[in-house]
Amino acid sequence: MTKTVADMMSRNPVVVKRETSLTEAIKILAERRISGLPVVDDSGKLIGIISETDLMWQETGVTPPAYIMFLDSVIYLQNPATYERDLHKALGQTVGEVMSKDPITIAPDKSLRDAAKLMHDKNIHRLPILDSEGQVIGILTRGDIIRAMASG
C-alpha cells in the first residue's frame, strides 16, 4: 500500500499571522525546534511561509549589489530589485515583511513519492498541506519522508 501525505504529515501545525512579530516567530521556532511556520490570514488561508532562511537576513544583513561606473552612470551587475527585497527582509519587524510568499503546497491524498519529488525538484524543506478550502491542515518535512522510508 502506498503511503500518502496524510499518513505522514504533522497535523494541526503551529501557524502565525502576517502581523506576528519576528521576535515571537523566532521564539516559536526555537521552543518547538522547528525550522518553518505557515503564515495564514484571518480566515486561516495560507499566504506565505516563514523559515530559518528568511530570518537569517536579520543577522547577516545585506550586501549591496555590485556595480561599475561608466560615463557617470551606475551599471548594476545584479538586479537592484533583489537587493531591495533582501534589504526589506533584513529590516523587517513582522512575519509579513520577511515571509516567502506563494509557498508550494500539496494535497493530503498525494503520494509520499509525489511529495518527495516536489521537495527535491523545488529544493524546499517543508510542504504545507491544504484541504479543499485552502486551510492548512498539516505540514510535511523532509524528516517525515525519511521516517516513512525507514519504517518501510
NUTORSE-637601 format. One record per residue (C-alpha): x, y, z. Coordinates in pm, whole numbers, plus 32768, in hexadecimal, padded with zeros to 4 digits. Last residue first. Layout:
// NUTORSE-637601
XYZ ...
// end
This chain:
// NUTORSE-637601
8392803C820D 83B880EE8358 8501818982E8 8467821A81AA 834D82B68273 844A834C8365 850B83E1823D 83C9847981B7 837485128308 84D5859F8322 84AB864B81D1 838486FE826B 820D86DF823E 811F87DC82D7 7FB487B88334 7E51883A8319 7E9789918287 7D4C8A1181FA 7D308A408082 7BC289D88073 7C1388827FD8 7D05883480F2 7E6988B380EE 7FAD88068151 80D488F18184 8211885F80EE 835F8877819D 84D1886F8142 84CB89007FE4 85BB88C27EC5 84AA88E47DBA 850187997D10 855086E87E58 841B87607F0F 833D870E7DE5 83DA85B67DBB 83AE85697F2D 824385D97F25 81F485077DF2 829D83D77E93 81DA84177FD3 80A083EA7F04 7F9C84FD7EE4 7E5A84E17FB2 7EBA85F680A8 7EDA87007F96 802587B17F5D 80AF890F7F87 81B989F07EEE 81CA8B3A7FA2 81448C727EF7 81FB8D707FD1 833C8D3B8094 831B8DED81DF 83EE8F1E8238 82FD9041824F 81CA8F7182A4 827E8ED383CE 82AD90278469 83D6910684B7 848491138366 85D991B7833A 8697908F82AB 856E901581E0 853B91708149 86AE917E80F5 868E902D8044 856990AB7F73 862291EE7F20 875C912C7EC2 869490487DDE 85FA917C7D3C 875C91F97CF7 878D90D87BFE 88FB90827BFD 8A24911A7B45 898C92707B73 89FB937F7A83 8A1894D37B28 8A4295EC7A2F 8B4E96FB7A39 8BE3968278EE 8BFA951F7973 8BF994D37AE6 8BEC93667B45 8AFF92B27C2D 8AED919F7D2F 89A691847DE9 89A191F77F52 89EC90DF804B 88D290A7813D 88C8906282AE 89378F188341 88698F16847C 87108F7E8408 87508EE782B1 87608D93835D 85EB8DAE83A8 857A8D558249 86648C28824D 85DD8BB7839E 848A8BA482FC 83518C7382D5 82418BF581F0 813F8CB3812C 7FD18D0580F3 7F238BC7816B 7DB28BF581B6 7D4B8BF88326 7C398CFE8302 7D0D8E0983AB 7E308DC882BE 7F278CAB82E5 80A18C8B82FB 812A8B278302 82528AFD83EC 83B58A8783B3 84E589E58451 84558931857E 84ED890186D5 83A989578788 84498A57886C 85348AE08762 84318B01864B 832E8B968737 84298C9387C5 84968CF88665 83298D328607 82F08E078740 84238EDF86FD 83BD8EFD8591 82788F9C8602 81338EFD858D 807E8FED84A0 807B8EFB8379 7FEB8DE78451 80908CB684E9 804F8B4184CC 809C8A1A85AF 804E88DB84F6 7EFF882D8522 7F7586DB84A1 80DC86798460 80D785C78312 8127845482EB 7FE383A28291 7F4484DD81FC 806284F780FE 8008839E8083 80AC825080B6 808981547F9D 800080008000 
// end
